[in-house]
Amino acid sequence: MKNRLRELRAARRWSQADLADRCQVSRQAINAIETERYDPSLPLAFTLADVFGLTIEEIFHPDRAETPDRAETPDRPETTGDPA
């Protein structure tokens, strides 16, 4: 998952430790999220959004290259437009 965490943090001149303190997580957790080695839990994503005054979608977005096309997923039937 791609994110804007480093950009948002740098704009506020916060260190990773500053952001970690605000979110009550370790500096290493912030580093792992910023370097896209770790996707945060939903509660942490909400906390990060609250800290920055943004929505989750304004911070995180899926890496489309790694996300399969929804129409190609085997457990989802394709629609042909014919209601038969």
C-alpha positions as CSV (number, residue, x, y, z in Angstrom):
1,M,0.0,0.0,0.0
2,K,1.3,3.4,-1.0
3,N,1.2,6.3,1.5
4,R,2.0,10.0,2.0
5,L,3.2,9.6,5.6
6,R,6.8,10.8,5.1
7,E,5.6,13.8,3.1
8,L,3.0,14.8,5.7
9,R,5.3,14.3,8.6
10,A,8.1,16.3,6.9
11,A,5.8,19.2,6.1
12,R,5.1,19.6,9.8
13,R,8.8,19.2,10.6
14,W,8.1,16.2,12.9
15,S,10.6,13.4,13.4
16,Q,9.5,9.8,13.1
17,A,9.8,9.8,17.0
18,D,7.5,12.8,17.2
19,L,4.8,11.2,15.1
20,A,5.3,7.9,16.9
21,D,4.7,9.6,20.3
22,R,1.5,11.3,18.9
23,C,0.2,7.8,17.7
24,Q,1.5,5.9,20.7
25,V,3.5,3.5,18.6
26,S,7.3,2.9,18.2
27,R,9.5,5.0,15.9
28,Q,10.3,1.7,14.1
29,A,6.6,1.2,13.3
30,I,6.4,4.7,11.7
31,N,9.6,3.9,9.7
32,A,8.2,0.6,8.5
33,I,4.9,2.2,7.3
34,E,6.8,5.1,5.6
35,T,9.0,2.6,3.7
36,E,6.0,0.5,2.8
37,R,7.3,-2.6,4.6
38,Y,4.3,-2.6,6.9
39,D,0.6,-1.7,6.4
40,P,-0.9,-0.2,9.6
41,S,-3.9,-1.8,11.3
42,L,-7.2,0.0,10.8
43,P,-7.1,1.6,14.2
44,L,-3.6,2.9,13.6
45,A,-4.6,4.2,10.2
46,F,-7.5,6.1,11.8
47,T,-5.2,7.5,14.4
48,L,-2.7,8.7,11.8
49,A,-5.6,10.3,9.9
50,D,-6.8,12.1,13.1
51,V,-3.2,13.3,13.8
52,F,-3.0,14.9,10.4
53,G,-6.6,16.0,10.2
54,L,-7.2,14.0,7.0
55,T,-9.1,11.0,5.9
56,I,-7.5,7.6,5.6
57,E,-7.9,7.8,1.8
58,E,-6.0,11.1,1.7
59,I,-3.0,9.3,3.3
60,F,-3.1,5.7,2.0
61,H,-4.0,4.3,-1.4
62,P,-3.6,0.8,-2.9
63,D,-0.6,0.0,-5.1
64,R,-2.6,-0.7,-8.2
65,A,0.2,-2.7,-9.8
66,E,-0.2,-5.3,-7.0
67,T,-4.0,-5.3,-6.9
68,P,-5.8,-7.7,-9.2
69,D,-8.5,-6.3,-11.5
70,R,-11.8,-6.8,-9.7
71,A,-13.5,-8.3,-12.8
72,E,-10.8,-11.0,-13.0
73,T,-11.2,-12.3,-9.4
74,P,-12.5,-15.9,-9.5
75,D,-15.0,-15.5,-6.7
76,R,-16.8,-12.6,-8.4
77,P,-18.9,-13.3,-11.5
78,E,-18.5,-11.2,-14.5
79,T,-21.5,-9.3,-15.8
80,T,-22.4,-9.5,-19.4
81,G,-25.3,-7.2,-19.5
82,D,-27.7,-10.0,-20.3
83,P,-30.0,-10.5,-17.3
84,A,-30.8,-14.1,-18.5
